[in-house]
Amino acid sequence: MKVIAVGGSVTGLAAAAALADAGHEVLVLEREAAAPPSTLDEAADGWARPTVPQAAHSHAFGSRGTNLLRDRLPDVYEDLLGAGTGRVNLADSPPPMLGDFAREPADDDLNMLTVRRSVFEWVLRARALSRPGVSVRTGATVRGLVTGEGRVTGVRLADGTELSADLVLDTSGRKTDAPKWLATAGLPVPEQTSESCRITYYTRYYRRLTPAPPGPLNRGFGAGGLWDSYTAVLFLGDGDTFSISLGVLPDDKEMKSLREEEAFTAAIRATPLLAGWVAPGNSEPISPVYAMGGLDNSSRLADPAGDLPVGFYGLGDAVCTTNPAYGRGVSLALAHVFELVDLLAAHPTVDRAQAARFAGASKGLLAPWLGESIANDRGRAGLWAATVAGERPQMPPPGIVTFGTAVAASTKDAQVWRRVAQVMMSLVSPAELYANDEITERVGRALAGGPPPQLPGASRADLVAAVRGATAGQQAA
């Protein structure tokens, strides 16, 4: 089958590699005209991706995606390890409060890779384009779809060129123009829903200068926590690199200066859990501070029983986006890619039945994570908004498991910790955490004596004071 993938970032490259391995021919259309770095070192030092706004920020490569790479794209997995990517199993670093932690067979799946996004994408691109069935065309902007006999048969580029294919994939990410393409072609457009994540991120990259980690690693792949008005998470990268991302409410005026290096550093130093990592002599910054806002939990998932375009499928962020704080983007994109690969093997005819099957598989895969992200973001944003306003946060009803209560209980109950980890790593459905009678009982029992001690973060007053002090010092200078 001849396939066109519109978008040459992680989802498009992974789709190209996986489909080529299944015997298909794939042309990747990349809007960006600039040539990618020619070496891994150049990519690692900062690969500018203006068409991929999230590329400059921290990434978690969770268990579902890591295991798929290992099992179904093993050459990519091995090359990532050769590029300095670290391997982590979360069960090797359970909360110390759990005491004698006994591993279970399911823990073997709690794998993660620690690597910068730029290194990950460069390795994936090199391996994808090494396949005989994959080619790429850069500087190619799609302006519309070509149709015939009631189905999509190709794409139309900005210069008027028409390219034909048996199947067109939208791998262009959260900024996709697919609704416009479909509407112009007279094809059904899936209903779009969107709700703000109510968070803005600030990220900076560092190189560790010490032989051992200069601070605790309470998350296996890094360190961090969520406090009453912000979140701060450190992500280990390839080699001796790491990144730190701070998240705050978009309308938190006191935190607007986090885009300035002095204020960003001050906020980290005010967070005891992470302060040691940026102490003089322990690390050096290797990037500016990057900011990213305007994030939504959104869906363009089609109704399997409704009217569907034939020969055109969206993958990953092009059809569903969730708050990147949960680190599921790459894992879910890879899972979505292999849903398509397996569907094409079982149902190779491009027709209405195939479209319905893929729409059903897409909804089954992605909708639960969208719902969880929306619920968690509402709770977290409500907590932060109340704190910023000097009000008392509203507590969840008794007997209801939320992400916050589950995480708190996970420091006292190994089975709750395991289930939280499995859900965070996209290995089991969110319902297995939030709507499971045994887990609900365990959470209630673990928290009956009160919540556990909170991770060492900054109070709202301390955080504001630190950021104001850094800003004032900069203005004085």
C-alpha positions as CSV (number, residue, x, y, z in Angstrom):
1,M,0.0,0.0,0.0
2,K,1.2,3.5,-0.8
3,V,0.8,5.8,2.2
4,I,1.4,9.6,2.7
5,A,2.1,10.8,6.2
6,V,1.4,14.6,6.6
7,G,3.9,15.6,9.2
8,G,7.4,14.5,9.9
9,S,7.7,14.7,13.7
10,V,7.6,11.7,16.1
11,T,4.2,10.4,15.1
12,G,4.8,10.6,11.4
13,L,8.3,9.1,11.6
14,A,7.1,6.3,13.8
15,A,4.2,5.5,11.5
16,A,6.6,5.5,8.5
17,A,9.0,3.0,10.2
18,A,6.2,0.7,11.5
19,L,4.3,0.7,8.2
20,A,7.5,0.1,6.2
21,D,8.3,-2.9,8.4
22,A,4.8,-4.2,7.5
23,G,5.6,-3.9,3.8
24,H,4.0,-0.6,2.9
25,E,5.6,2.4,1.0
26,V,5.5,5.6,3.0
27,L,6.2,9.2,1.9
28,V,6.6,11.6,4.8
29,L,5.7,15.2,4.0
30,E,7.5,17.7,6.3
31,R,6.5,21.3,6.3
32,E,9.8,22.6,7.6
33,A,12.2,23.3,4.8
34,A,15.4,23.6,6.9
35,A,17.6,20.5,6.9
36,P,17.7,18.7,10.2
37,P,21.1,18.4,12.1
38,S,23.5,16.2,10.3
39,T,24.9,14.6,13.4
40,L,23.5,13.5,16.7
41,D,25.7,16.0,18.6
42,E,24.2,18.9,16.6
43,A,20.7,17.6,17.4
44,A,21.5,17.2,21.1
45,D,22.8,20.8,21.3
46,G,19.4,22.2,20.3
47,W,17.4,21.2,17.2
48,A,15.1,24.1,16.4
49,R,11.7,22.8,15.5
50,P,9.5,25.9,14.9
51,T,6.6,23.7,13.7
52,V,6.7,21.5,16.8
53,P,6.3,23.9,19.8
54,Q,6.5,21.2,22.4
55,A,9.9,19.9,21.1
56,A,11.9,22.3,23.3
57,H,10.3,21.1,26.5
58,S,10.8,18.2,28.9
59,H,9.5,14.8,27.7
60,A,8.7,11.6,29.6
61,F,9.0,8.4,27.6
62,G,6.6,6.2,29.5
63,S,6.3,2.5,29.7
64,R,3.7,1.9,27.0
65,G,5.8,3.6,24.4
66,T,9.1,2.3,25.7
67,N,7.9,-1.3,25.6
68,L,6.5,-0.8,22.1
69,L,9.8,0.5,20.8
70,R,11.6,-2.4,22.4
71,D,9.3,-5.0,21.0
72,R,8.3,-3.6,17.6
73,L,10.9,-1.1,16.6
74,P,14.0,-2.7,18.2
75,D,16.5,-1.0,16.0
76,V,15.2,2.4,17.2
77,Y,15.3,1.2,20.8
78,E,18.9,0.0,20.5
79,D,20.1,3.1,18.7
80,L,18.6,5.3,21.5
81,L,20.6,3.3,24.0
82,G,23.7,3.7,21.9
83,A,23.1,7.5,21.9
84,G,23.3,7.7,25.7
85,T,19.6,7.1,26.6
86,G,19.1,5.8,30.1
87,R,16.9,2.9,31.0
88,V,14.8,3.0,34.2
89,N,12.4,0.6,35.8
90,L,10.1,2.5,38.3
91,A,9.9,-0.5,40.6
92,D,13.6,-0.1,41.3
93,S,12.8,3.2,43.1
94,P,9.6,2.8,45.1
95,P,8.7,5.3,47.7
96,P,11.0,4.7,50.7
97,M,8.1,5.0,53.1
98,L,6.8,1.7,51.7
99,G,9.5,-0.2,53.6
100,D,10.1,-3.7,52.4
101,F,8.8,-3.5,48.8
102,A,8.2,-6.8,47.2
103,R,8.3,-6.8,43.4
104,E,5.6,-8.5,41.3
105,P,5.9,-9.8,37.7
106,A,3.8,-6.9,36.4
107,D,6.5,-4.5,37.6
108,D,8.8,-5.7,34.8
109,D,6.6,-3.6,32.5
110,L,7.3,-0.3,34.3
111,N,10.1,0.7,32.0
112,M,11.1,4.2,30.9
113,L,13.7,5.8,28.7
114,T,15.5,9.0,29.8
115,V,16.4,11.1,26.8
116,R,16.0,14.6,25.5
117,R,13.2,15.0,22.8
118,S,15.7,16.3,20.3
119,V,17.9,13.1,20.6
120,F,14.9,10.9,20.5
121,E,13.5,12.4,17.3
122,W,16.9,12.5,15.6
123,V,17.5,8.8,16.2
124,L,13.9,7.9,15.2
125,R,14.3,10.0,12.0
126,A,17.6,8.3,11.1
127,R,16.2,4.8,11.6
128,A,12.9,5.5,9.8
129,L,14.6,7.0,6.7
130,S,17.0,4.1,6.6
131,R,14.2,1.8,5.6
132,P,13.9,1.1,1.8
133,G,10.1,1.8,1.9
134,V,10.4,5.3,3.5
135,S,11.1,8.6,1.8
136,V,10.7,12.2,2.9
137,R,9.9,15.5,1.2
138,T,10.8,18.6,3.1
139,G,9.3,22.1,2.6
140,A,6.1,20.4,1.7
141,T,3.0,22.2,3.0
142,V,-0.4,20.4,2.4
143,R,-3.2,22.7,1.5
144,G,-5.9,20.2,0.7
145,L,-7.0,16.7,0.0
146,V,-7.5,15.0,-3.4
147,T,-10.7,12.9,-3.6
148,G,-12.2,10.4,-6.1
149,E,-15.0,7.9,-5.9
150,G,-16.1,8.9,-2.5
151,R,-12.7,8.6,-0.7
152,V,-9.4,10.4,-0.2
153,T,-6.9,9.6,-2.9
154,G,-4.0,12.0,-2.1
155,V,-3.0,15.5,-1.1
156,R,-2.6,18.9,-2.8
157,L,0.5,20.9,-1.8
158,A,0.9,24.7,-1.6
159,D,2.6,24.8,-5.0
160,G,-0.3,23.0,-6.6
161,T,1.4,19.6,-6.9
162,E,-1.0,16.7,-6.3
163,L,0.4,13.5,-4.8
164,S,-1.6,10.3,-4.9
165,A,-1.8,7.5,-2.3
166,D,-3.9,4.6,-1.1
167,L,-4.0,6.1,2.4
168,V,-3.4,9.6,3.8
169,L,-2.4,9.9,7.4
170,D,-2.6,13.2,9.4
171,T,0.4,13.2,11.6
172,S,0.7,17.0,11.8
173,G,0.0,17.3,15.5
174,R,-2.2,19.6,17.6
175,K,-2.1,22.4,15.1
176,T,-3.5,20.3,12.3
177,D,-5.5,21.9,9.4
178,A,-7.4,18.6,8.8
179,P,-10.8,20.1,9.6
180,K,-10.3,22.7,6.9
181,W,-9.1,20.1,4.4
182,L,-12.0,17.8,5.1
183,A,-14.6,20.6,4.9
184,T,-13.2,22.0,1.7
185,A,-13.3,18.5,0.1
186,G,-16.9,18.1,1.2
187,L,-16.0,15.2,3.6
188,P,-17.4,14.7,7.1
189,V,-15.5,16.6,9.8
190,P,-15.3,15.0,13.3
191,E,-16.8,17.1,16.1
192,Q,-14.1,18.9,18.0
193,T,-14.2,19.4,21.8
194,S,-11.6,21.4,23.7
195,E,-11.0,22.5,27.3
196,S,-8.0,24.5,28.5
197,C,-5.4,22.6,30.6
198,R,-5.0,25.9,32.5
199,I,-1.3,25.6,32.8
200,T,1.8,27.3,31.3
201,Y,5.2,25.6,31.3
202,Y,8.7,27.0,31.6
203,T,11.6,24.6,30.9
204,R,15.4,24.8,31.0
205,Y,18.1,22.2,30.2
206,Y,21.2,21.5,32.3
207,R,24.3,19.4,32.3
208,R,25.2,17.7,35.6
209,L,28.8,18.4,36.8
210,T,28.8,15.9,39.7
211,P,29.7,12.2,39.4
212,A,26.4,11.3,41.2
213,P,23.0,12.9,41.3
214,P,23.2,16.0,43.5
215,G,19.7,15.6,44.8
216,P,17.0,12.9,45.4
217,L,15.2,11.1,42.6
218,N,11.8,10.4,44.0
219,R,10.2,9.6,40.6
220,G,12.7,7.0,39.2
221,F,13.0,9.0,35.9
222,G,13.7,12.2,37.8
223,A,12.3,14.2,40.7
224,G,9.5,16.5,41.4
225,G,6.1,17.3,42.9
226,L,2.9,19.2,42.7
227,W,2.3,21.9,45.4
228,D,-0.5,24.4,46.2
229,S,0.3,26.8,43.4
230,Y,2.9,25.2,41.1
231,T,4.5,22.1,39.9
232,A,8.2,21.5,39.4
233,V,9.6,18.3,37.8
234,L,13.1,17.3,36.8
235,F,13.5,14.8,34.0
236,L,16.8,12.9,33.5
237,G,18.1,13.0,29.9
238,D,20.7,11.3,27.9
239,G,24.2,11.3,29.2
240,D,24.6,13.7,32.1
241,T,21.8,16.1,30.9
242,F,18.5,16.9,32.6
243,S,15.7,19.4,32.3
244,I,13.5,21.1,34.8
245,S,10.0,22.2,34.0
246,L,7.9,24.5,36.1
247,G,4.1,24.7,35.6
248,V,1.8,27.5,36.9
249,L,-1.6,29.0,36.1
250,P,-1.6,31.0,32.9
251,D,-3.1,34.0,34.7
252,D,-0.8,33.8,37.7
253,K,0.7,37.3,37.3
254,E,3.3,36.8,40.0
255,M,4.9,34.0,38.0
256,K,5.0,35.7,34.6
257,S,8.7,36.4,35.1
258,L,9.6,32.7,35.2
259,R,10.6,33.1,31.5
260,E,13.6,35.1,32.8
261,E,16.6,33.0,33.8
262,E,17.1,34.6,37.2
263,A,13.5,34.2,38.3
264,F,13.4,30.6,37.0
265,T,16.5,29.7,39.0
266,A,15.2,31.4,42.1
267,A,12.0,29.3,41.9
268,I,14.0,26.1,41.7
269,R,16.2,27.1,44.6
270,A,13.1,27.8,46.6
271,T,12.0,24.2,46.1
272,P,14.1,22.1,48.5
273,L,13.5,18.9,46.6
274,L,15.3,20.3,43.5
275,A,17.5,23.0,44.9
276,G,20.6,20.9,45.0
277,W,20.5,20.1,41.3
278,V,21.1,23.8,40.4
279,A,23.4,24.7,43.3
280,P,26.7,26.2,42.1
281,G,29.2,23.6,40.9
282,N,26.5,20.9,40.6
283,S,25.3,21.7,37.1
284,E,25.4,24.2,34.3
285,P,22.5,25.5,32.2
286,I,22.8,24.6,28.5
287,S,19.7,26.3,27.2
288,P,17.6,29.4,27.7
289,V,14.2,29.2,29.5
290,Y,11.5,28.1,27.1
291,A,7.8,28.9,27.6
292,M,4.8,27.1,26.3
293,G,1.1,28.0,26.9
294,G,-2.2,27.8,25.2
295,L,-2.5,24.0,26.0
296,D,-5.8,22.2,25.7
297,N,-7.3,18.8,26.3
298,S,-8.9,18.3,22.9
299,S,-10.6,15.7,20.8
300,R,-11.3,15.3,17.1
301,L,-12.2,11.6,17.6
302,A,-14.7,10.4,15.0
303,D,-17.9,8.5,15.8
304,P,-17.4,5.0,14.5
305,A,-21.2,4.8,13.7
306,G,-21.2,8.2,12.0
307,D,-20.3,9.4,8.6
308,L,-16.6,8.9,8.1
309,P,-14.0,10.0,5.5
310,V,-12.5,6.9,3.8
311,G,-8.8,6.8,3.1
312,F,-7.8,9.5,5.7
313,Y,-6.9,8.8,9.3
314,G,-5.5,11.1,12.0
315,L,-2.9,9.8,14.5
316,G,-1.7,11.0,17.8
317,D,-2.1,14.7,18.7
318,A,-3.9,15.3,15.4
319,V,-7.0,13.7,16.9
320,C,-6.5,13.9,20.6
321,T,-4.3,16.0,22.9
322,T,-3.9,15.8,26.6
323,N,-1.9,17.9,29.1
324,P,1.8,17.1,28.4
325,A,2.4,17.1,32.2
326,Y,1.2,13.5,32.3
327,G,3.9,12.5,29.8
328,R,1.7,10.3,27.7
329,G,2.0,12.0,24.3
330,V,4.7,9.8,22.7
331,S,3.4,6.6,24.3
332,L,-0.2,7.1,23.0
333,A,1.1,8.2,19.6
334,L,3.1,5.0,19.3
335,A,0.2,2.9,20.5
336,H,-2.1,4.6,18.0
337,V,0.4,3.9,15.2
338,F,0.5,0.2,16.0
339,E,-3.3,0.1,16.2
340,L,-3.3,1.2,12.6
341,V,-0.5,-1.2,11.5
342,D,-2.4,-4.1,13.0
343,L,-5.7,-3.0,11.5
344,L,-4.2,-2.7,8.0
345,A,-2.9,-6.3,8.4
346,A,-6.3,-7.6,9.5
347,H,-8.4,-5.5,7.1
348,P,-6.2,-4.2,4.2
349,T,-9.1,-2.9,2.0
350,V,-9.5,0.8,2.3
351,D,-13.3,1.2,2.7
352,R,-16.0,2.3,5.1
353,A,-15.6,-0.8,7.3
354,Q,-11.9,-0.2,7.8
355,A,-12.6,3.5,8.6
356,A,-15.2,2.5,11.2
357,R,-12.9,-0.1,12.8
358,F,-10.1,2.5,13.1
359,A,-12.4,5.1,14.5
360,G,-13.6,2.6,17.1
361,A,-10.0,1.6,18.0
362,S,-8.9,5.2,18.2
363,K,-11.8,6.1,20.5
364,G,-11.2,3.1,22.7
365,L,-7.5,3.9,23.0
366,L,-7.5,7.7,23.5
367,A,-10.8,8.7,25.1
368,P,-10.1,7.3,28.6
369,W,-6.9,9.3,28.8
370,L,-8.6,12.5,27.6
371,G,-11.2,12.1,30.3
372,E,-8.6,11.5,33.0
373,S,-6.6,14.5,31.9
374,I,-9.6,16.8,32.0
375,A,-10.7,15.7,35.4
376,N,-7.2,16.0,36.9
377,D,-6.6,19.4,35.3
378,R,-9.8,20.7,36.8
379,G,-8.9,19.6,40.2
380,R,-5.3,20.9,40.0
381,A,-6.3,24.2,38.5
382,G,-9.0,24.6,41.2
383,L,-6.4,24.1,43.9
384,W,-4.0,26.6,42.4
385,A,-6.6,29.2,41.8
386,A,-7.8,29.0,45.4
387,T,-4.3,29.3,46.7
388,V,-3.5,32.3,44.5
389,A,-6.7,34.0,45.6
390,G,-5.9,33.3,49.2
391,E,-8.9,31.0,49.6
392,R,-9.3,27.5,51.0
393,P,-9.3,24.8,48.3
394,Q,-12.4,22.7,47.9
395,M,-11.7,19.1,49.0
396,P,-13.0,16.1,47.0
397,P,-16.0,14.3,48.4
398,P,-15.3,11.4,50.8
399,G,-14.8,8.1,49.2
400,I,-13.9,9.5,45.8
401,V,-10.4,8.6,44.5
402,T,-8.7,11.5,42.8
403,F,-5.2,11.7,41.4
404,G,-4.1,13.6,44.4
405,T,-5.5,11.2,47.0
406,A,-4.2,8.2,45.1
407,V,-0.7,9.7,45.0
408,A,-0.8,10.4,48.7
409,A,-2.0,6.9,49.5
410,S,0.7,5.4,47.2
411,T,3.3,6.3,49.8
412,K,1.6,4.0,52.3
413,D,0.3,1.1,50.2
414,A,2.4,-0.7,47.6
415,Q,-0.6,-1.9,45.6
416,V,-1.9,1.7,45.3
417,W,1.6,2.8,44.3
418,R,1.7,0.1,41.7
419,R,-1.7,1.0,40.2
420,V,-0.8,4.7,40.1
421,A,2.4,3.9,38.3
422,Q,0.6,1.6,35.8
423,V,-1.9,4.3,35.0
424,M,0.7,7.0,34.8
425,M,2.6,4.8,32.4
426,S,-0.6,4.1,30.3
427,L,-0.4,0.4,31.0
428,V,-3.9,0.0,32.4
429,S,-7.1,2.0,32.0
430,P,-7.7,5.0,34.3
431,A,-10.8,3.1,35.5
432,E,-8.5,0.6,37.2
433,L,-7.4,3.4,39.5
434,Y,-10.4,5.7,39.9
435,A,-13.3,3.2,39.7
436,N,-11.8,0.1,41.3
437,D,-13.4,-1.0,44.6
438,E,-10.3,-2.5,46.0
439,I,-8.2,0.6,45.2
440,T,-10.9,2.8,46.7
441,E,-10.8,0.8,49.9
442,R,-7.0,0.8,50.1
443,V,-6.8,4.6,49.5
444,G,-9.4,5.2,52.2
445,R,-7.5,3.0,54.6
446,A,-4.1,4.5,53.8
447,L,-5.4,8.0,54.4
448,A,-7.5,7.3,57.4
449,G,-4.9,8.6,59.8
450,G,-4.3,11.8,57.7
451,P,-2.2,12.5,54.6
452,P,1.5,11.6,54.6
453,P,4.1,14.4,54.9
454,Q,4.2,16.5,51.8
455,L,7.3,16.6,49.6
456,P,9.6,19.6,50.3
457,G,8.3,22.4,48.0
458,A,7.9,26.1,48.3
459,S,4.8,27.7,50.0
460,R,3.0,30.3,47.9
461,A,4.5,33.1,50.0
462,D,8.1,31.7,49.6
463,L,7.7,31.1,45.9
464,V,6.4,34.6,45.3
465,A,9.2,36.1,47.4
466,A,11.9,34.2,45.6
467,V,10.6,35.2,42.1
468,R,10.1,38.9,43.2
469,G,13.6,39.0,44.7
470,A,15.2,37.7,41.5
471,T,13.2,40.2,39.4
472,A,14.1,43.1,41.7
473,G,17.7,42.1,41.7
474,Q,17.8,42.0,37.9
475,Q,16.1,45.4,37.6
476,A,18.5,46.9,40.1
477,A,21.4,45.6,38.1
